[in-house]
């Protein structure tokens, strides 16, 4: 048995879309991250490590981690809407 759910569009409140609150999670190798200056001096990351870089909608780096879930969680904690970039 399936239940049909009917939503009255007059009762739905839509939030305005805020593109400034988007964040992109991009998988990036440690070598590329070093080349791009994403990894600060003095931070050691083994060669071949897969990083997940969180970028703001304007492309600036907001942070990086070694787990996609951590990048996603960081976006949510900062009230950003995370998107994946491949």
PyMOL Python script that loads the backbone (N, CA, C, O; Angstrom):
from pymol import cmd

cmd.read_pdbstr("""\
ATOM      1  N   UNK A   1       0.832  -1.172   0.000  1.00  0.00           N
ATOM      2  CA  UNK A   1       0.000   0.000   0.000  1.00  0.00           C
ATOM      3  C   UNK A   1       0.881   1.240   0.000  1.00  0.00           C
ATOM      4  O   UNK A   1       1.830   1.331   0.778  1.00  0.00           O
ATOM      5  N   UNK A   2       0.573   2.180  -0.859  1.00  0.00           N
ATOM      6  CA  UNK A   2       1.324   3.430  -0.877  1.00  0.00           C
ATOM      7  C   UNK A   2       0.416   4.564  -0.457  1.00  0.00           C
ATOM      8  O   UNK A   2      -0.763   4.604  -0.809  1.00  0.00           O
ATOM      9  N   UNK A   3       0.979   5.476   0.293  1.00  0.00           N
ATOM     10  CA  UNK A   3       0.230   6.650   0.716  1.00  0.00           C
ATOM     11  C   UNK A   3       0.536   7.792  -0.240  1.00  0.00           C
ATOM     12  O   UNK A   3       1.697   8.034  -0.568  1.00  0.00           O
ATOM     13  N   UNK A   4      -0.463   8.470  -0.671  1.00  0.00           N
ATOM     14  CA  UNK A   4      -0.277   9.655  -1.501  1.00  0.00           C
ATOM     15  C   UNK A   4      -0.231  10.873  -0.596  1.00  0.00           C
ATOM     16  O   UNK A   4      -1.137  11.115   0.201  1.00  0.00           O
ATOM     17  N   UNK A   5       0.825  11.618  -0.737  1.00  0.00           N
ATOM     18  CA  UNK A   5       0.983  12.823   0.063  1.00  0.00           C
ATOM     19  C   UNK A   5       0.658  14.014  -0.826  1.00  0.00           C
ATOM     20  O   UNK A   5       1.215  14.160  -1.914  1.00  0.00           O
ATOM     21  N   UNK A   6      -0.222  14.840  -0.367  1.00  0.00           N
ATOM     22  CA  UNK A   6      -0.615  16.027  -1.118  1.00  0.00           C
ATOM     23  C   UNK A   6      -0.104  17.247  -0.366  1.00  0.00           C
ATOM     24  O   UNK A   6      -0.384  17.435   0.818  1.00  0.00           O
ATOM     25  N   UNK A   7       0.646  18.065  -1.080  1.00  0.00           N
ATOM     26  CA  UNK A   7       1.190  19.284  -0.481  1.00  0.00           C
ATOM     27  C   UNK A   7       0.481  20.476  -1.109  1.00  0.00           C
ATOM     28  O   UNK A   7       0.438  20.624  -2.330  1.00  0.00           O
ATOM     29  N   UNK A   8      -0.058  21.298  -0.268  1.00  0.00           N
ATOM     30  CA  UNK A   8      -0.719  22.505  -0.741  1.00  0.00           C
ATOM     31  C   UNK A   8       0.352  23.566  -0.970  1.00  0.00           C
ATOM     32  O   UNK A   8       0.987  24.012  -0.015  1.00  0.00           O
ATOM     33  N   UNK A   9       0.566  23.982  -2.237  1.00  0.00           N
ATOM     34  CA  UNK A   9       1.637  24.944  -2.520  1.00  0.00           C
ATOM     35  C   UNK A   9       1.455  26.282  -1.812  1.00  0.00           C
ATOM     36  O   UNK A   9       2.414  27.042  -1.675  1.00  0.00           O
ATOM     37  N   UNK A  10       0.246  26.577  -1.363  1.00  0.00           N
ATOM     38  CA  UNK A  10       0.011  27.842  -0.645  1.00  0.00           C
ATOM     39  C   UNK A  10       0.611  27.812   0.748  1.00  0.00           C
ATOM     40  O   UNK A  10       0.792  28.863   1.362  1.00  0.00           O
ATOM     41  N   UNK A  11       0.928  26.612   1.264  1.00  0.00           N
ATOM     42  CA  UNK A  11       1.458  26.508   2.623  1.00  0.00           C
ATOM     43  C   UNK A  11       2.973  26.316   2.658  1.00  0.00           C
ATOM     44  O   UNK A  11       3.572  26.274   3.732  1.00  0.00           O
ATOM     45  N   UNK A  12       3.576  26.202   1.503  1.00  0.00           N
ATOM     46  CA  UNK A  12       5.022  25.979   1.434  1.00  0.00           C
ATOM     47  C   UNK A  12       5.731  27.328   1.478  1.00  0.00           C
ATOM     48  O   UNK A  12       5.439  28.227   0.691  1.00  0.00           O
ATOM     49  N   UNK A  13       6.658  27.448   2.404  1.00  0.00           N
ATOM     50  CA  UNK A  13       7.455  28.664   2.518  1.00  0.00           C
ATOM     51  C   UNK A  13       8.809  28.383   1.876  1.00  0.00           C
ATOM     52  O   UNK A  13       9.534  27.490   2.315  1.00  0.00           O
ATOM     53  N   UNK A  14       9.142  29.129   0.857  1.00  0.00           N
ATOM     54  CA  UNK A  14      10.427  28.932   0.191  1.00  0.00           C
ATOM     55  C   UNK A  14      11.434  29.949   0.698  1.00  0.00           C
ATOM     56  O   UNK A  14      11.157  31.144   0.797  1.00  0.00           O
ATOM     57  N   UNK A  15      12.597  29.437   1.010  1.00  0.00           N
ATOM     58  CA  UNK A  15      13.678  30.305   1.431  1.00  0.00           C
ATOM     59  C   UNK A  15      14.361  30.875   0.196  1.00  0.00           C
ATOM     60  O   UNK A  15      14.482  30.180  -0.813  1.00  0.00           O
ATOM     61  N   UNK A  16      14.804  32.111   0.253  1.00  0.00           N
ATOM     62  CA  UNK A  16      15.520  32.661  -0.904  1.00  0.00           C
ATOM     63  C   UNK A  16      16.837  31.916  -1.112  1.00  0.00           C
ATOM     64  O   UNK A  16      17.495  31.520  -0.150  1.00  0.00           O
ATOM     65  N   UNK A  17      17.208  31.732  -2.358  1.00  0.00           N
ATOM     66  CA  UNK A  17      18.453  31.044  -2.691  1.00  0.00           C
ATOM     67  C   UNK A  17      19.608  32.007  -2.490  1.00  0.00           C
ATOM     68  O   UNK A  17      19.587  33.122  -3.012  1.00  0.00           O
ATOM     69  N   UNK A  18      20.605  31.593  -1.746  1.00  0.00           N
ATOM     70  CA  UNK A  18      21.767  32.440  -1.462  1.00  0.00           C
ATOM     71  C   UNK A  18      23.007  31.763  -2.007  1.00  0.00           C
ATOM     72  O   UNK A  18      23.598  30.906  -1.350  1.00  0.00           O
ATOM     73  N   UNK A  19      23.400  32.151  -3.209  1.00  0.00           N
ATOM     74  CA  UNK A  19      24.557  31.526  -3.858  1.00  0.00           C
ATOM     75  C   UNK A  19      25.841  31.755  -3.065  1.00  0.00           C
ATOM     76  O   UNK A  19      26.780  30.969  -3.184  1.00  0.00           O
ATOM     77  N   UNK A  20      25.901  32.814  -2.260  1.00  0.00           N
ATOM     78  CA  UNK A  20      27.101  33.081  -1.467  1.00  0.00           C
ATOM     79  C   UNK A  20      27.310  32.032  -0.373  1.00  0.00           C
ATOM     80  O   UNK A  20      28.394  31.957   0.206  1.00  0.00           O
ATOM     81  N   UNK A  21      26.300  31.232  -0.088  1.00  0.00           N
ATOM     82  CA  UNK A  21      26.394  30.217   0.964  1.00  0.00           C
ATOM     83  C   UNK A  21      26.757  28.846   0.394  1.00  0.00           C
ATOM     84  O   UNK A  21      26.721  27.854   1.122  1.00  0.00           O
ATOM     85  N   UNK A  22      27.105  28.771  -0.888  1.00  0.00           N
ATOM     86  CA  UNK A  22      27.536  27.503  -1.484  1.00  0.00           C
ATOM     87  C   UNK A  22      29.007  27.277  -1.187  1.00  0.00           C
ATOM     88  O   UNK A  22      29.783  28.227  -1.087  1.00  0.00           O
ATOM     89  N   UNK A  23      29.384  26.017  -1.047  1.00  0.00           N
ATOM     90  CA  UNK A  23      30.785  25.637  -0.890  1.00  0.00           C
ATOM     91  C   UNK A  23      31.018  24.393  -1.738  1.00  0.00           C
ATOM     92  O   UNK A  23      30.135  23.545  -1.864  1.00  0.00           O
ATOM     93  N   UNK A  24      32.180  24.292  -2.304  1.00  0.00           N
ATOM     94  CA  UNK A  24      32.514  23.179  -3.172  1.00  0.00           C
ATOM     95  C   UNK A  24      33.574  22.307  -2.525  1.00  0.00           C
ATOM     96  O   UNK A  24      34.572  22.812  -2.012  1.00  0.00           O
ATOM     97  N   UNK A  25      33.359  21.009  -2.549  1.00  0.00           N
ATOM     98  CA  UNK A  25      34.334  20.055  -2.034  1.00  0.00           C
ATOM     99  C   UNK A  25      35.020  19.431  -3.243  1.00  0.00           C
ATOM    100  O   UNK A  25      34.381  18.763  -4.055  1.00  0.00           O
ATOM    101  N   UNK A  26      36.307  19.653  -3.352  1.00  0.00           N
ATOM    102  CA  UNK A  26      37.051  19.155  -4.505  1.00  0.00           C
ATOM    103  C   UNK A  26      38.150  18.206  -4.049  1.00  0.00           C
ATOM    104  O   UNK A  26      39.020  18.593  -3.269  1.00  0.00           O
ATOM    105  N   UNK A  27      38.118  16.947  -4.537  1.00  0.00           N
ATOM    106  CA  UNK A  27      39.220  16.027  -4.241  1.00  0.00           C
ATOM    107  C   UNK A  27      40.492  16.543  -4.905  1.00  0.00           C
ATOM    108  O   UNK A  27      40.499  16.888  -6.087  1.00  0.00           O
ATOM    109  N   UNK A  28      41.555  16.587  -4.131  1.00  0.00           N
ATOM    110  CA  UNK A  28      42.817  17.127  -4.625  1.00  0.00           C
ATOM    111  C   UNK A  28      43.964  16.312  -4.037  1.00  0.00           C
ATOM    112  O   UNK A  28      43.998  16.059  -2.833  1.00  0.00           O
ATOM    113  N   UNK A  29      44.886  15.909  -4.871  1.00  0.00           N
ATOM    114  CA  UNK A  29      46.069  15.195  -4.388  1.00  0.00           C
ATOM    115  C   UNK A  29      46.983  16.123  -3.606  1.00  0.00           C
ATOM    116  O   UNK A  29      46.993  17.333  -3.832  1.00  0.00           O
ATOM    117  N   UNK A  30      47.747  15.554  -2.689  1.00  0.00           N
ATOM    118  CA  UNK A  30      48.650  16.354  -1.860  1.00  0.00           C
ATOM    119  C   UNK A  30      49.660  17.114  -2.710  1.00  0.00           C
ATOM    120  O   UNK A  30      49.990  18.261  -2.408  1.00  0.00           O
ATOM    121  N   UNK A  31      50.152  16.474  -3.776  1.00  0.00           N
ATOM    122  CA  UNK A  31      51.141  17.141  -4.637  1.00  0.00           C
ATOM    123  C   UNK A  31      50.541  18.397  -5.284  1.00  0.00           C
ATOM    124  O   UNK A  31      51.175  19.452  -5.321  1.00  0.00           O
ATOM    125  N   UNK A  32      49.314  18.266  -5.789  1.00  0.00           N
ATOM    126  CA  UNK A  32      48.658  19.422  -6.400  1.00  0.00           C
ATOM    127  C   UNK A  32      48.355  20.491  -5.353  1.00  0.00           C
ATOM    128  O   UNK A  32      48.499  21.684  -5.621  1.00  0.00           O
ATOM    129  N   UNK A  33      47.940  20.067  -4.169  1.00  0.00           N
ATOM    130  CA  UNK A  33      47.645  21.019  -3.099  1.00  0.00           C
ATOM    131  C   UNK A  33      48.894  21.813  -2.719  1.00  0.00           C
ATOM    132  O   UNK A  33      48.818  23.016  -2.469  1.00  0.00           O
ATOM    133  N   UNK A  34      50.042  21.136  -2.677  1.00  0.00           N
ATOM    134  CA  UNK A  34      51.304  21.846  -2.393  1.00  0.00           C
ATOM    135  C   UNK A  34      51.606  22.844  -3.508  1.00  0.00           C
ATOM    136  O   UNK A  34      51.966  23.991  -3.246  1.00  0.00           O
ATOM    137  N   UNK A  35      51.455  22.395  -4.753  1.00  0.00           N
ATOM    138  CA  UNK A  35      51.759  23.242  -5.905  1.00  0.00           C
ATOM    139  C   UNK A  35      50.880  24.492  -5.913  1.00  0.00           C
ATOM    140  O   UNK A  35      51.336  25.574  -6.282  1.00  0.00           O
ATOM    141  N   UNK A  36      49.622  24.339  -5.506  1.00  0.00           N
ATOM    142  CA  UNK A  36      48.687  25.465  -5.492  1.00  0.00           C
ATOM    143  C   UNK A  36      48.808  26.323  -4.234  1.00  0.00           C
ATOM    144  O   UNK A  36      48.152  27.359  -4.125  1.00  0.00           O
ATOM    145  N   UNK A  37      49.643  25.898  -3.285  1.00  0.00           N
ATOM    146  CA  UNK A  37      49.822  26.658  -2.050  1.00  0.00           C
ATOM    147  C   UNK A  37      48.700  26.471  -1.048  1.00  0.00           C
ATOM    148  O   UNK A  37      48.522  27.293  -0.149  1.00  0.00           O
ATOM    149  N   UNK A  38      47.941  25.391  -1.197  1.00  0.00           N
ATOM    150  CA  UNK A  38      46.825  25.136  -0.277  1.00  0.00           C
ATOM    151  C   UNK A  38      47.328  24.651   1.080  1.00  0.00           C
ATOM    152  O   UNK A  38      46.762  24.991   2.119  1.00  0.00           O
ATOM    153  N   UNK A  39      48.385  23.863   1.059  1.00  0.00           N
ATOM    154  CA  UNK A  39      48.956  23.345   2.306  1.00  0.00           C
ATOM    155  C   UNK A  39      49.933  24.386   2.857  1.00  0.00           C
ATOM    156  O   UNK A  39      50.919  24.714   2.197  1.00  0.00           O
ATOM    157  N   UNK A  40      49.674  24.902   4.043  1.00  0.00           N
ATOM    158  CA  UNK A  40      50.559  25.929   4.610  1.00  0.00           C
ATOM    159  C   UNK A  40      51.963  25.384   4.883  1.00  0.00           C
ATOM    160  O   UNK A  40      52.135  24.186   5.106  1.00  0.00           O
ATOM    161  N   UNK A  41      52.960  26.265   4.866  1.00  0.00           N
ATOM    162  CA  UNK A  41      54.321  25.850   5.195  1.00  0.00           C
ATOM    163  C   UNK A  41      54.368  25.217   6.585  1.00  0.00           C
ATOM    164  O   UNK A  41      53.704  25.681   7.511  1.00  0.00           O
ATOM    165  N   UNK A  42      55.144  24.175   6.715  1.00  0.00           N
ATOM    166  CA  UNK A  42      55.307  23.495   7.992  1.00  0.00           C
ATOM    167  C   UNK A  42      54.320  22.370   8.224  1.00  0.00           C
ATOM    168  O   UNK A  42      54.482  21.601   9.171  1.00  0.00           O
ATOM    169  N   UNK A  43      53.306  22.253   7.392  1.00  0.00           N
ATOM    170  CA  UNK A  43      52.343  21.159   7.501  1.00  0.00           C
ATOM    171  C   UNK A  43      52.815  20.031   6.602  1.00  0.00           C
ATOM    172  O   UNK A  43      52.957  20.205   5.391  1.00  0.00           O
ATOM    173  N   UNK A  44      53.055  18.875   7.203  1.00  0.00           N
ATOM    174  CA  UNK A  44      53.534  17.726   6.433  1.00  0.00           C
ATOM    175  C   UNK A  44      52.373  16.806   6.084  1.00  0.00           C
ATOM    176  O   UNK A  44      51.646  16.336   6.959  1.00  0.00           O
ATOM    177  N   UNK A  45      52.216  16.563   4.797  1.00  0.00           N
ATOM    178  CA  UNK A  45      51.198  15.649   4.286  1.00  0.00           C
ATOM    179  C   UNK A  45      51.929  14.649   3.393  1.00  0.00           C
ATOM    180  O   UNK A  45      52.625  15.061   2.465  1.00  0.00           O
ATOM    181  N   UNK A  46      51.793  13.355   3.646  1.00  0.00           N
ATOM    182  CA  UNK A  46      52.498  12.353   2.838  1.00  0.00           C
ATOM    183  C   UNK A  46      52.124  12.452   1.360  1.00  0.00           C
ATOM    184  O   UNK A  46      50.979  12.730   1.005  1.00  0.00           O
ATOM    185  N   UNK A  47      53.130  12.214   0.506  1.00  0.00           N
ATOM    186  CA  UNK A  47      52.884  12.175  -0.934  1.00  0.00           C
ATOM    187  C   UNK A  47      51.794  11.153  -1.233  1.00  0.00           C
ATOM    188  O   UNK A  47      51.722  10.102  -0.597  1.00  0.00           O
ATOM    189  N   UNK A  48      50.958  11.469  -2.199  1.00  0.00           N
ATOM    190  CA  UNK A  48      49.908  10.548  -2.615  1.00  0.00           C
ATOM    191  C   UNK A  48      48.649  10.606  -1.769  1.00  0.00           C
ATOM    192  O   UNK A  48      47.683   9.900  -2.058  1.00  0.00           O
ATOM    193  N   UNK A  49      48.635  11.429  -0.732  1.00  0.00           N
ATOM    194  CA  UNK A  49      47.444  11.551   0.108  1.00  0.00           C
ATOM    195  C   UNK A  49      46.340  12.273  -0.654  1.00  0.00           C
ATOM    196  O   UNK A  49      46.583  13.292  -1.299  1.00  0.00           O
ATOM    197  N   UNK A  50      45.135  11.738  -0.573  1.00  0.00           N
ATOM    198  CA  UNK A  50      43.973  12.384  -1.179  1.00  0.00           C
ATOM    199  C   UNK A  50      43.394  13.365  -0.170  1.00  0.00           C
ATOM    200  O   UNK A  50      43.026  12.981   0.941  1.00  0.00           O
ATOM    201  N   UNK A  51      43.316  14.614  -0.555  1.00  0.00           N
ATOM    202  CA  UNK A  51      42.732  15.642   0.293  1.00  0.00           C
ATOM    203  C   UNK A  51      41.388  16.075  -0.283  1.00  0.00           C
ATOM    204  O   UNK A  51      41.109  15.870  -1.464  1.00  0.00           O
ATOM    205  N   UNK A  52      40.577  16.664   0.552  1.00  0.00           N
ATOM    206  CA  UNK A  52      39.294  17.210   0.135  1.00  0.00           C
ATOM    207  C   UNK A  52      39.304  18.679   0.533  1.00  0.00           C
ATOM    208  O   UNK A  52      39.264  19.028   1.712  1.00  0.00           O
ATOM    209  N   UNK A  53      39.357  19.529  -0.492  1.00  0.00           N
ATOM    210  CA  UNK A  53      39.504  20.958  -0.269  1.00  0.00           C
ATOM    211  C   UNK A  53      38.130  21.615  -0.351  1.00  0.00           C
ATOM    212  O   UNK A  53      37.386  21.414  -1.311  1.00  0.00           O
ATOM    213  N   UNK A  54      37.811  22.397   0.667  1.00  0.00           N
ATOM    214  CA  UNK A  54      36.551  23.123   0.714  1.00  0.00           C
ATOM    215  C   UNK A  54      36.799  24.526   0.170  1.00  0.00           C
ATOM    216  O   UNK A  54      37.602  25.287   0.709  1.00  0.00           O
ATOM    217  N   UNK A  55      36.090  24.852  -0.913  1.00  0.00           N
ATOM    218  CA  UNK A  55      36.231  26.153  -1.571  1.00  0.00           C
ATOM    219  C   UNK A  55      34.947  26.954  -1.406  1.00  0.00           C
ATOM    220  O   UNK A  55      33.849  26.396  -1.424  1.00  0.00           O
ATOM    221  N   UNK A  56      35.093  28.264  -1.247  1.00  0.00           N
ATOM    222  CA  UNK A  56      33.936  29.142  -1.275  1.00  0.00           C
ATOM    223  C   UNK A  56      33.457  29.306  -2.706  1.00  0.00           C
ATOM    224  O   UNK A  56      34.148  28.910  -3.645  1.00  0.00           O
ATOM    225  N   UNK A  57      32.300  29.878  -2.873  1.00  0.00           N
ATOM    226  CA  UNK A  57      31.727  30.045  -4.210  1.00  0.00           C
ATOM    227  C   UNK A  57      32.630  30.913  -5.088  1.00  0.00           C
ATOM    228  O   UNK A  57      32.584  30.803  -6.313  1.00  0.00           O
ATOM    229  N   UNK A  58      33.438  31.760  -4.489  1.00  0.00           N
ATOM    230  CA  UNK A  58      34.364  32.606  -5.245  1.00  0.00           C
ATOM    231  C   UNK A  58      35.691  31.914  -5.539  1.00  0.00           C
ATOM    232  O   UNK A  58      36.583  32.513  -6.140  1.00  0.00           O
ATOM    233  N   UNK A  59      35.826  30.657  -5.122  1.00  0.00           N
ATOM    234  CA  UNK A  59      37.036  29.887  -5.410  1.00  0.00           C
ATOM    235  C   UNK A  59      38.084  29.904  -4.309  1.00  0.00           C
ATOM    236  O   UNK A  59      39.044  29.136  -4.362  1.00  0.00           O
ATOM    237  N   UNK A  60      37.920  30.756  -3.323  1.00  0.00           N
ATOM    238  CA  UNK A  60      38.941  30.796  -2.264  1.00  0.00           C
ATOM    239  C   UNK A  60      38.885  29.521  -1.423  1.00  0.00           C
ATOM    240  O   UNK A  60      37.826  28.917  -1.248  1.00  0.00           O
ATOM    241  N   UNK A  61      40.033  29.136  -0.917  1.00  0.00           N
ATOM    242  CA  UNK A  61      40.129  27.927  -0.100  1.00  0.00           C
ATOM    243  C   UNK A  61      39.677  28.258   1.317  1.00  0.00           C
ATOM    244  O   UNK A  61      40.191  29.176   1.957  1.00  0.00           O
ATOM    245  N   UNK A  62      38.699  27.483   1.788  1.00  0.00           N
ATOM    246  CA  UNK A  62      38.203  27.663   3.154  1.00  0.00           C
ATOM    247  C   UNK A  62      38.864  26.684   4.117  1.00  0.00           C
ATOM    248  O   UNK A  62      38.928  26.938   5.320  1.00  0.00           O
ATOM    249  N   UNK A  63      39.354  25.564   3.589  1.00  0.00           N
ATOM    250  CA  UNK A  63      40.002  24.575   4.424  1.00  0.00           C
ATOM    251  C   UNK A  63      40.227  23.294   3.650  1.00  0.00           C
ATOM    252  O   UNK A  63      39.787  23.154   2.509  1.00  0.00           O
ATOM    253  N   UNK A  64      40.920  22.357   4.287  1.00  0.00           N
ATOM    254  CA  UNK A  64      41.135  21.057   3.663  1.00  0.00           C
ATOM    255  C   UNK A  64      41.227  19.990   4.731  1.00  0.00           C
ATOM    256  O   UNK A  64      41.551  20.267   5.886  1.00  0.00           O
ATOM    257  N   UNK A  65      40.939  18.772   4.327  1.00  0.00           N
ATOM    258  CA  UNK A  65      40.965  17.637   5.229  1.00  0.00           C
ATOM    259  C   UNK A  65      41.271  16.388   4.421  1.00  0.00           C
ATOM    260  O   UNK A  65      41.327  16.437   3.192  1.00  0.00           O
ATOM    261  N   UNK A  66      41.469  15.275   5.106  1.00  0.00           N
ATOM    262  CA  UNK A  66      41.750  14.026   4.390  1.00  0.00           C
ATOM    263  C   UNK A  66      40.512  13.137   4.278  1.00  0.00           C
ATOM    264  O   UNK A  66      40.621  11.978   3.875  1.00  0.00           O
ATOM    265  N   UNK A  67      39.332  13.666   4.630  1.00  0.00           N
ATOM    266  CA  UNK A  67      38.104  12.885   4.537  1.00  0.00           C
ATOM    267  C   UNK A  67      36.978  13.761   3.991  1.00  0.00           C
ATOM    268  O   UNK A  67      36.760  14.879   4.458  1.00  0.00           O
ATOM    269  N   UNK A  68      36.269  13.235   2.996  1.00  0.00           N
ATOM    270  CA  UNK A  68      35.165  13.968   2.387  1.00  0.00           C
ATOM    271  C   UNK A  68      34.123  14.319   3.448  1.00  0.00           C
ATOM    272  O   UNK A  68      33.584  15.425   3.451  1.00  0.00           O
ATOM    273  N   UNK A  69      33.843  13.379   4.344  1.00  0.00           N
ATOM    274  CA  UNK A  69      32.836  13.600   5.381  1.00  0.00           C
ATOM    275  C   UNK A  69      33.189  14.787   6.270  1.00  0.00           C
ATOM    276  O   UNK A  69      32.311  15.537   6.698  1.00  0.00           O
ATOM    277  N   UNK A  70      34.468  14.950   6.542  1.00  0.00           N
ATOM    278  CA  UNK A  70      34.915  16.081   7.371  1.00  0.00           C
ATOM    279  C   UNK A  70      34.708  17.408   6.644  1.00  0.00           C
ATOM    280  O   UNK A  70      34.286  18.395   7.245  1.00  0.00           O
ATOM    281  N   UNK A  71      35.007  17.422   5.356  1.00  0.00           N
ATOM    282  CA  UNK A  71      34.798  18.640   4.569  1.00  0.00           C
ATOM    283  C   UNK A  71      33.312  18.977   4.515  1.00  0.00           C
ATOM    284  O   UNK A  71      32.928  20.140   4.638  1.00  0.00           O
ATOM    285  N   UNK A  72      32.484  17.963   4.331  1.00  0.00           N
ATOM    286  CA  UNK A  72      31.033  18.151   4.285  1.00  0.00           C
ATOM    287  C   UNK A  72      30.532  18.694   5.632  1.00  0.00           C
ATOM    288  O   UNK A  72      29.748  19.642   5.682  1.00  0.00           O
ATOM    289  N   UNK A  73      30.997  18.080   6.707  1.00  0.00           N
ATOM    290  CA  UNK A  73      30.599  18.525   8.042  1.00  0.00           C
ATOM    291  C   UNK A  73      31.045  19.948   8.334  1.00  0.00           C
ATOM    292  O   UNK A  73      30.304  20.715   8.950  1.00  0.00           O
ATOM    293  N   UNK A  74      32.245  20.308   7.900  1.00  0.00           N
ATOM    294  CA  UNK A  74      32.736  21.669   8.114  1.00  0.00           C
ATOM    295  C   UNK A  74      31.867  22.679   7.375  1.00  0.00           C
ATOM    296  O   UNK A  74      31.588  23.763   7.888  1.00  0.00           O
ATOM    297  N   UNK A  75      31.443  22.319   6.170  1.00  0.00           N
ATOM    298  CA  UNK A  75      30.555  23.211   5.412  1.00  0.00           C
ATOM    299  C   UNK A  75      29.246  23.418   6.173  1.00  0.00           C
ATOM    300  O   UNK A  75      28.792  24.550   6.342  1.00  0.00           O
ATOM    301  N   UNK A  76      28.650  22.330   6.625  1.00  0.00           N
ATOM    302  CA  UNK A  76      27.375  22.435   7.343  1.00  0.00           C
ATOM    303  C   UNK A  76      27.522  23.228   8.639  1.00  0.00           C
ATOM    304  O   UNK A  76      26.659  24.041   8.972  1.00  0.00           O
ATOM    305  N   UNK A  77      28.612  22.995   9.373  1.00  0.00           N
ATOM    306  CA  UNK A  77      28.814  23.711  10.635  1.00  0.00           C
ATOM    307  C   UNK A  77      28.951  25.212  10.426  1.00  0.00           C
ATOM    308  O   UNK A  77      28.674  26.007  11.324  1.00  0.00           O
ATOM    309  N   UNK A  78      29.383  25.587   9.223  1.00  0.00           N
ATOM    310  CA  UNK A  78      29.540  27.003   8.907  1.00  0.00           C
ATOM    311  C   UNK A  78      28.378  27.542   8.076  1.00  0.00           C
ATOM    312  O   UNK A  78      28.479  28.582   7.426  1.00  0.00           O
ATOM    313  N   UNK A  79      27.267  26.797   8.119  1.00  0.00           N
ATOM    314  CA  UNK A  79      26.020  27.192   7.450  1.00  0.00           C
ATOM    315  C   UNK A  79      26.204  27.407   5.952  1.00  0.00           C
ATOM    316  O   UNK A  79      25.642  28.332   5.365  1.00  0.00           O
ATOM    317  N   UNK A  80      27.012  26.522   5.342  1.00  0.00           N
ATOM    318  CA  UNK A  80      27.211  26.519   3.895  1.00  0.00           C
ATOM    319  C   UNK A  80      26.502  25.310   3.301  1.00  0.00           C
ATOM    320  O   UNK A  80      26.278  24.313   3.987  1.00  0.00           O
ATOM    321  N   UNK A  81      26.156  25.403   2.037  1.00  0.00           N
ATOM    322  CA  UNK A  81      25.561  24.274   1.321  1.00  0.00           C
ATOM    323  C   UNK A  81      26.668  23.604   0.512  1.00  0.00           C
ATOM    324  O   UNK A  81      27.144  24.175  -0.470  1.00  0.00           O
ATOM    325  N   UNK A  82      27.085  22.397   0.910  1.00  0.00           N
ATOM    326  CA  UNK A  82      28.213  21.758   0.216  1.00  0.00           C
ATOM    327  C   UNK A  82      27.790  21.078  -1.078  1.00  0.00           C
ATOM    328  O   UNK A  82      26.732  20.453  -1.159  1.00  0.00           O
ATOM    329  N   UNK A  83      28.648  21.218  -2.090  1.00  0.00           N
ATOM    330  CA  UNK A  83      28.502  20.559  -3.376  1.00  0.00           C
ATOM    331  C   UNK A  83      29.811  19.864  -3.689  1.00  0.00           C
ATOM    332  O   UNK A  83      30.877  20.345  -3.305  1.00  0.00           O
ATOM    333  N   UNK A  84      29.744  18.734  -4.386  1.00  0.00           N
ATOM    334  CA  UNK A  84      30.954  18.020  -4.789  1.00  0.00           C
ATOM    335  C   UNK A  84      31.386  18.465  -6.174  1.00  0.00           C
ATOM    336  O   UNK A  84      30.558  18.695  -7.055  1.00  0.00           O
ATOM    337  N   UNK A  85      32.681  18.582  -6.352  1.00  0.00           N
ATOM    338  CA  UNK A  85      33.269  18.900  -7.653  1.00  0.00           C
ATOM    339  C   UNK A  85      34.231  17.773  -7.977  1.00  0.00           C
ATOM    340  O   UNK A  85      35.043  17.374  -7.142  1.00  0.00           O
ATOM    341  N   UNK A  86      34.133  17.268  -9.182  1.00  0.00           N
ATOM    342  CA  UNK A  86      35.009  16.166  -9.588  1.00  0.00           C
ATOM    343  C   UNK A  86      36.030  16.626 -10.590  1.00  0.00           C
ATOM    344  O   UNK A  86      36.852  15.830 -11.043  1.00  0.00           O
TER     345      UNK A  86
END
""", "prot")
cmd.dss("prot")
cmd.show_as("cartoon", "prot")
cmd.util.cbc("prot")
cmd.orient("prot")
